[in-house]
Amino acid sequence: MKSVDSGLDAAFIEKQRRRLMSLRSELLAAAQSAQADEADVRAQRVGDVVEYEDDAQALDALERDANLAARDTQRLERVARALQKIEQGTYGLSDRSGKPIPRDRLEAVPEALYTLSEEQHLENNPS
């Protein structure tokens, strides 16, 4: 990958680093809360009279929580990669092409690792 300057100033990168650290803390707290909620649901089920409707609702809630946890895990990985890129001096450059990621995209999605068109291509063509 050819070295390209991201065009981002040090103050912006530092602001993004702080945002990423805060986002990482929020995602970790949400994951811990979800695990605690799941443990509570499972603990309540032990010894209770089982109602099929209650089971269906509990399973549905657990499935939704699992989907959210998977999404948050993927986002945590992107946050970790973005923080690593800050340390390496490559924040704001696409992991795929090395092209600069527009500042407005980074402001909206601080953990962005690709340009919008690259991200859309990856979503539409998973490998």
N, CA, C and O of each residue as an XYZ file, in Angstrom:
508
protein
N       0.851     -1.165      0.000
C       0.000      0.000      0.000
C       0.896      1.227      0.000
O       1.823      1.329      0.804
N       0.623      2.137     -0.884
C       1.391      3.365     -1.015
C       1.087      4.303      0.155
O      -0.063      4.435      0.574
N       2.130      4.953      0.675
C       1.952      5.883      1.785
C       1.301      7.167      1.292
O       1.765      7.790      0.337
N       0.214      7.554      1.963
C      -0.527      8.758      1.615
C      -0.779      9.533      2.907
O      -1.032      8.936      3.954
N      -0.709     10.847      2.833
C      -1.006     11.683      3.985
C      -2.522     11.780      4.141
O      -3.237     12.034      3.171
N      -3.008     11.576      5.363
C      -4.452     11.622      5.600
C      -4.993     13.045      5.539
O      -6.192     13.242      5.339
N      -4.122     14.038      5.708
C      -4.557     15.427      5.690
C      -5.251     15.863      6.973
O      -5.856     16.935      7.012
N      -5.175     15.054      8.016
C      -5.830     15.372      9.284
C      -4.836     16.028     10.227
O      -3.681     15.609     10.307
N      -5.279     17.056     10.940
C      -4.384     17.739     11.871
C      -4.323     16.981     13.201
O      -5.202     16.179     13.517
N      -3.271     17.253     13.969
C      -3.023     16.556     15.234
C      -4.160     16.768     16.231
O      -4.510     15.843     16.965
N      -4.743     17.964     16.274
C      -5.840     18.236     17.206
C      -7.062     17.373     16.885
O      -7.708     16.846     17.792
N      -7.377     17.231     15.602
C      -8.512     16.403     15.202
C      -8.244     14.945     15.565
O      -9.126     14.263     16.088
N      -7.052     14.473     15.294
C      -6.714     13.080     15.599
C      -6.797     12.829     17.105
O      -7.284     11.782     17.530
N      -6.327     13.778     17.910
C      -6.413     13.625     19.364
C      -7.872     13.603     19.823
O      -8.232     12.820     20.702
N      -8.709     14.453     19.238
C     -10.141     14.462     19.563
C     -10.758     13.107     19.216
O     -11.566     12.575     19.978
N     -10.380     12.558     18.079
C     -10.896     11.262     17.653
C     -10.407     10.151     18.579
O     -11.155      9.222     18.883
N      -9.167     10.242     19.025
C      -8.631      9.239     19.954
C      -9.468      9.228     21.234
O      -9.825      8.163     21.738
N      -9.777     10.414     21.755
C     -10.602     10.499     22.972
C     -12.006      9.930     22.723
O     -12.551      9.220     23.568
N     -12.581     10.244     21.567
C     -13.905      9.707     21.222
C     -13.872      8.182     21.129
O     -14.779      7.501     21.608
N     -12.823      7.659     20.510
C     -12.690      6.208     20.369
C     -12.515      5.530     21.726
O     -13.077      4.460     21.961
N     -11.748      6.138     22.612
C     -11.556      5.574     23.952
C     -12.896      5.557     24.701
O     -13.222      4.573     25.366
N     -13.661      6.633     24.595
C     -14.969      6.706     25.237
C     -15.927      5.675     24.640
O     -16.659      5.004     25.368
N     -15.918      5.555     23.326
C     -16.770      4.586     22.646
C     -16.412      3.170     23.079
O     -17.298      2.348     23.313
N     -15.128      2.886     23.186
C     -14.686      1.561     23.631
C     -15.221      1.275     25.036
O     -15.701      0.173     25.301
N     -15.144      2.243     25.923
C     -15.658      2.071     27.295
C     -17.161      1.805     27.288
O     -17.648      0.938     28.013
N     -17.891      2.555     26.466
C     -19.340      2.370     26.372
C     -19.693      0.979     25.854
O     -20.586      0.321     26.388
N     -18.996      0.539     24.823
C     -19.277     -0.779     24.248
C     -18.941     -1.897     25.227
O     -19.673     -2.882     25.318
N     -17.843     -1.753     25.959
C     -17.479     -2.762     26.950
C     -18.501     -2.804     28.083
O     -18.864     -3.883     28.553
N     -18.964     -1.642     28.521
C     -19.983     -1.587     29.576
C     -21.287     -2.227     29.099
O     -21.942     -2.945     29.855
N     -21.659     -1.968     27.859
C     -22.884     -2.559     27.303
C     -22.756     -4.074     27.230
O     -23.717     -4.788     27.517
N     -21.594     -4.572     26.853
C     -21.377     -6.015     26.775
C     -21.479     -6.652     28.156
O     -22.080     -7.715     28.308
N     -20.898     -6.009     29.155
C     -20.965     -6.537     30.517
C     -22.404     -6.525     31.029
O     -22.832     -7.464     31.701
N     -23.141     -5.477     30.717
C     -24.535     -5.381     31.134
C     -25.372     -6.479     30.475
O     -26.221     -7.092     31.122
N     -25.129     -6.721     29.193
C     -25.870     -7.759     28.477
C     -25.578     -9.134     29.067
O     -26.479     -9.963     29.195
N     -24.329     -9.372     29.422
C     -23.978    -10.655     30.036
C     -24.668    -10.815     31.386
O     -25.149    -11.898     31.720
N     -24.714     -9.740     32.155
C     -25.382     -9.788     33.455
C     -26.882    -10.021     33.283
O     -27.485    -10.784     34.037
N     -27.482     -9.364     32.291
C     -28.917     -9.547     32.034
C     -29.211    -10.991     31.645
O     -30.191    -11.575     32.108
N     -28.363    -11.568     30.796
C     -28.562    -12.957     30.378
C     -28.442    -13.897     31.576
O     -29.230    -14.831     31.719
N     -27.466    -13.650     32.426
C     -27.298    -14.476     33.624
C     -28.524    -14.362     34.528
O     -28.963    -15.357     35.105
N     -29.081    -13.149     34.655
C     -30.287    -12.956     35.466
C     -31.466    -13.738     34.899
O     -32.207    -14.376     35.647
N     -31.642    -13.691     33.581
C     -32.749    -14.415     32.940
C     -32.584    -15.907     33.181
O     -33.544    -16.598     33.521
N     -31.380    -16.394     33.006
C     -31.144    -17.831     33.210
C     -31.359    -18.227     34.671
O     -31.902    -19.296     34.949
N     -30.945    -17.390     35.584
C     -31.107    -17.685     37.011
C     -32.586    -17.694     37.393
O     -33.003    -18.512     38.213
N     -33.375    -16.804     36.815
C     -34.810    -16.754     37.110
C     -35.523    -17.984     36.592
O     -36.538    -18.402     37.150
N     -34.998    -18.565     35.529
C     -35.651    -19.712     34.900
C     -35.497    -20.973     35.747
O     -36.334    -21.873     35.668
N     -34.449    -21.050     36.547
C     -34.195    -22.243     37.349
C     -35.265    -22.348     38.433
O     -35.434    -21.433     39.239
N     -35.970    -23.448     38.448
C     -36.962    -23.690     39.479
C     -38.323    -23.076     39.210
O     -39.270    -23.364     39.942
N     -38.455    -22.252     38.201
C     -39.754    -21.649     37.871
C     -40.609    -22.638     37.090
O     -40.097    -23.517     36.397
N     -41.907    -22.475     37.214
C     -42.825    -23.231     36.375
C     -42.672    -22.681     34.961
O     -42.719    -21.469     34.751
N     -42.490    -23.568     34.007
C     -42.210    -23.149     32.638
C     -43.509    -22.916     31.873
O     -44.359    -23.801     31.775
N     -43.641    -21.730     31.345
C     -44.753    -21.377     30.459
C     -44.164    -21.212     29.065
O     -43.171    -20.506     28.888
N     -44.768    -21.857     28.082
C     -44.226    -21.813     26.726
C     -44.130    -20.391     26.186
O     -43.154    -20.039     25.523
N     -45.143    -19.574     26.469
C     -45.107    -18.193     25.983
C     -43.966    -17.411     26.630
O     -43.297    -16.614     25.972
N     -43.751    -17.645     27.917
C     -42.646    -16.983     28.605
C     -41.310    -17.427     28.025
O     -40.398    -16.624     27.827
N     -41.217    -18.742     27.754
C     -39.984    -19.254     27.148
C     -39.730    -18.611     25.790
O     -38.603    -18.218     25.488
N     -40.764    -18.503     24.978
C     -40.621    -17.911     23.648
C     -40.170    -16.459     23.754
O     -39.308    -16.011     22.998
N     -40.755    -15.734     24.688
C     -40.377    -14.333     24.864
C     -38.939    -14.221     25.370
O     -38.180    -13.370     24.908
N     -38.575    -15.067     26.303
C     -37.212    -15.035     26.840
C     -36.198    -15.404     25.762
O     -35.148    -14.771     25.652
N     -36.507    -16.418     24.972
C     -35.597    -16.813     23.897
C     -35.467    -15.716     22.846
O     -34.376    -15.466     22.334
N     -36.581    -15.066     22.529
C     -36.547    -13.968     21.566
C     -35.667    -12.836     22.083
O     -34.851    -12.289     21.341
N     -35.832    -12.489     23.346
C     -35.024    -11.413     23.948
C     -33.550    -11.792     23.957
O     -32.697    -10.959     23.653
N     -33.242    -13.034     24.301
C     -31.847    -13.481     24.312
C     -31.244    -13.460     22.911
O     -30.078    -13.106     22.738
N     -32.038    -13.839     21.917
C     -31.544    -13.817     20.537
C     -31.250    -12.390     20.079
O     -30.224    -12.134     19.448
N     -32.146    -11.469     20.398
C     -31.914    -10.061     20.045
C     -30.672     -9.533     20.751
O     -29.866     -8.823     20.149
N     -30.519     -9.877     22.023
C     -29.340     -9.446     22.770
C     -28.070    -10.027     22.169
O     -27.046     -9.347     22.101
N     -28.130    -11.280     21.733
C     -26.958    -11.919     21.120
C     -26.584    -11.224     19.811
O     -25.403    -11.046     19.514
N     -27.594    -10.833     19.031
C     -27.321    -10.115     17.783
C     -26.677     -8.766     18.063
O     -25.741     -8.365     17.372
N     -27.177     -8.064     19.080
C     -26.593     -6.774     19.447
C     -25.167     -6.961     19.963
O     -24.283     -6.159     19.664
N     -24.948     -8.017     20.735
C     -23.609     -8.279     21.267
C     -22.631     -8.578     20.133
O     -21.485     -8.130     20.173
N     -23.066     -9.324     19.132
C     -22.198     -9.624     17.988
C     -21.846     -8.344     17.237
O     -20.700     -8.146     16.834
N     -22.842     -7.480     17.053
C     -22.589     -6.206     16.381
C     -21.622     -5.347     17.187
O     -20.710     -4.732     16.635
N     -21.832     -5.315     18.495
C     -20.947     -4.525     19.353
C     -19.532     -5.087     19.364
O     -18.567     -4.325     19.431
N     -19.396     -6.404     19.300
C     -18.070     -7.032     19.252
C     -17.339     -6.615     17.980
O     -16.150     -6.296     18.021
N     -18.036     -6.617     16.866
C     -17.432     -6.179     15.609
C     -17.040     -4.705     15.693
O     -15.980     -4.309     15.208
N     -17.884     -3.913     16.299
C     -17.582     -2.484     16.426
C     -16.382     -2.284     17.349
O     -15.538     -1.427     17.084
N     -16.295     -3.060     18.424
C     -15.133     -2.982     19.316
C     -13.842     -3.294     18.569
O     -12.815     -2.658     18.803
N     -13.897     -4.270     17.673
C     -12.724     -4.614     16.868
C     -12.311     -3.447     15.970
O     -11.124     -3.165     15.813
N     -13.306     -2.771     15.381
C     -13.001     -1.612     14.530
C     -12.435     -0.462     15.360
O     -11.520      0.234     14.920
N     -12.981     -0.264     16.568
C     -12.468      0.785     17.454
C     -11.017      0.485     17.811
O     -10.170      1.378     17.781
N     -10.728     -0.769     18.148
C      -9.354     -1.155     18.489
C      -8.419     -0.924     17.307
O      -7.295     -0.454     17.482
N      -8.880     -1.251     16.115
C      -8.057     -1.042     14.918
C      -7.835      0.449     14.677
O      -6.726      0.855     14.328
N      -8.861      1.262     14.856
C      -8.718      2.708     14.658
C      -7.723      3.291     15.664
O      -6.906      4.138     15.302
N      -7.781      2.854     16.903
C      -6.818      3.318     17.912
C      -5.400      2.882     17.543
O      -4.441      3.631     17.731
N      -5.281      1.676     17.024
C      -3.978      1.187     16.567
C      -3.460      2.051     15.412
O      -2.271      2.365     15.353
N      -4.350      2.430     14.503
C      -3.955      3.270     13.368
C      -3.493      4.645     13.844
O      -2.582      5.229     13.257
N      -4.123      5.174     14.918
C      -3.663      6.447     15.475
C      -2.231      6.296     15.957
O      -1.384      7.146     15.682
N      -1.959      5.217     16.674
C      -0.597      4.969     17.181
C       0.407      4.810     16.036
O       1.557      5.235     16.151
N      -0.026      4.206     14.946
C       0.851      3.968     13.793
C       0.976      5.183     12.880
O       1.826      5.215     11.990
N       0.126      6.179     13.104
C       0.155      7.361     12.252
C      -0.577      7.186     10.935
O      -0.338      7.928      9.983
N      -1.481      6.193     10.878
C      -2.218      5.932      9.635
C      -3.714      6.158      9.776
O      -4.486      5.783      8.894
N      -4.135      6.781     10.901
C      -5.562      7.040     11.097
C      -6.054      7.968      9.987
O      -5.394      8.943      9.629
N      -7.221      7.640      9.457
C      -7.797      8.450      8.385
C      -7.450      7.942      7.003
O      -7.867      8.518      5.998
N      -6.684      6.857      6.951
C      -6.354      6.235      5.671
C      -7.023      4.863      5.607
O      -7.016      4.112      6.583
N      -7.593      4.551      4.462
C      -8.300      3.287      4.289
C      -7.371      2.095      4.474
O      -6.246      2.085      3.973
N      -7.858      1.089      5.204
C      -7.111     -0.163      5.342
C      -7.068     -0.927      4.026
O      -6.190     -1.765      3.820
N      -7.996     -0.644      3.151
C      -8.076     -1.380      1.890
C      -7.206     -0.746      0.799
O      -6.435     -1.443      0.140
N      -7.325      0.552      0.610
C      -6.660      1.206     -0.527
C      -5.568      2.186     -0.113
O      -4.719      2.550     -0.926
N      -5.588      2.613      1.148
C      -4.646      3.631      1.588
C      -5.099      5.041      1.252
O      -4.398      6.008      1.551
N      -6.270      5.166      0.629
C      -6.793      6.486      0.283
C      -7.310      7.179      1.541
O      -7.746      6.514      2.480
N      -7.263      8.511      1.566
C      -7.793      9.236      2.721
C      -9.304      9.018      2.880
O     -10.055      9.020      1.904
N      -9.719      8.834      4.122
C     -11.139      8.755      4.466
C     -11.568     10.186      4.763
O     -10.930     10.858      5.573
N     -12.627     10.665      4.132
C     -13.045     12.052      4.354
C     -13.282     12.360      5.835
O     -13.805     11.535      6.584
N     -12.889     13.552      6.226
C     -13.012     13.999      7.617
C     -14.455     13.899      8.114
O     -14.690     13.492      9.252
N     -15.426     14.270      7.267
C     -16.813     14.209      7.717
C     -17.250     12.783      8.012
O     -18.070     12.560      8.903
N     -16.721     11.825      7.285
C     -17.023     10.407      7.575
C     -16.416     10.011      8.921
O     -17.059      9.325      9.715
N     -15.189     10.441      9.175
C     -14.538     10.122     10.441
C     -15.243     10.799     11.613
O     -15.288     10.248     12.713
N     -15.789     11.980     11.384
C     -16.545     12.648     12.450
C     -17.827     11.876     12.761
O     -18.224     11.768     13.921
N     -18.466     11.345     11.734
C     -19.704     10.586     11.920
C     -19.437      9.177     12.449
O     -20.187      8.666     13.280
N     -18.362      8.555     11.959
C     -18.019      7.180     12.335
C     -16.524      7.155     12.655
O     -15.714      6.835     11.785
N     -16.150      7.489     13.895
C     -14.721      7.607     14.215
C     -13.929      6.318     14.021
O     -12.707      6.353     13.876
N     -14.622      5.184     14.018
C     -13.939      3.898     13.830
C     -13.911      3.445     12.375
O     -13.586      2.292     12.091
N     -14.252      4.348     11.446
C     -14.245      3.993     10.025
C     -12.842      3.565      9.590
O     -11.851      4.238      9.873
N     -12.790      2.433      8.898
C     -11.514      1.906      8.409
C     -11.406      1.971      6.892
O     -10.345      1.717      6.321
N     -12.518      2.316      6.245
C     -12.580      2.347      4.787
C     -13.330      3.593      4.331
O     -14.079      4.192      5.102
N     -13.127      3.975      3.091
C     -13.950      5.031      2.513
C     -15.376      4.493      2.409
O     -15.591      3.284      2.495
N     -16.336      5.374      2.229
C     -17.732      4.948      2.158
C     -17.957      3.986      0.999
O     -18.643      2.976      1.160
N     -17.395      4.281     -0.153
C     -17.609      3.395     -1.313
C     -16.980      2.022     -1.081
O     -17.539      1.009     -1.501
N     -15.828      1.979     -0.420
C     -15.197      0.689     -0.105
C     -16.043     -0.096      0.897
O     -16.218     -1.306      0.757
N     -16.564      0.599      1.903
C     -17.414     -0.042      2.913
C     -18.661     -0.638      2.265
O     -19.044     -1.770      2.561
N     -19.286      0.131      1.383
C     -20.484     -0.353      0.698
C     -20.152     -1.562     -0.169
O     -20.930     -2.514     -0.222
N     -19.024     -1.535     -0.837
C     -18.610     -2.656     -1.667
C     -18.391     -3.907     -0.811
O     -18.798     -5.002     -1.200
N     -17.749     -3.749      0.351
C     -17.502     -4.879      1.241
C     -18.807     -5.447      1.795
O     -18.942     -6.662      1.938
N     -19.770     -4.573      2.108
C     -21.057     -5.030      2.623
C     -21.836     -5.789      1.551
O     -22.520     -6.766      1.857
N     -21.735     -5.352      0.314
C     -22.483     -5.989     -0.779
C     -21.789     -7.219     -1.348
O     -22.412     -8.025     -2.041
N     -20.494     -7.363     -1.054
C     -19.716     -8.483     -1.595
C     -18.866     -9.130     -0.494
O     -17.637     -9.106     -0.564
N     -19.525     -9.709      0.525
C     -18.738    -10.327      1.596
C     -17.944    -11.520      1.060
O     -18.422    -12.288      0.225
N     -16.730    -11.647      1.563
C     -15.917    -12.775      1.066
C     -15.744    -13.844      2.082
O     -15.088    -14.851      1.814
